[in-house]
Amino acid sequence: LLLIFLLAVSLAYEWTQKGLEWTE
């Protein structure tokens, strides 16, 4: 269960970084 949580957080972080790059 913890691994799934960490995976979701890592994916969310990557999507956030990509979103910030696209908005610039």
N, C-alpha and C positions, 0 to 999 in steps of 0.2 A: 504493500500500500504506500509505503514511504517513497519507493522508487517511482511510482506513478505520479505522486505529488511533485517530486523533484523534476521529473520529465515535463510535467505541465508547466511548472514555473520557468524552466529553461526555454521551452517553446514560446511562452508568453513574453519572456525577455527578448528573445530574438525577434519576434514579430514587432515588439515595441521599438527596438533599434531600427528595424527596416522601415517602420512607419515614420520615424523621426527623419531618416535619410530621405524618404520620398517627399516629406513636407518641405524640406529645405530647397 
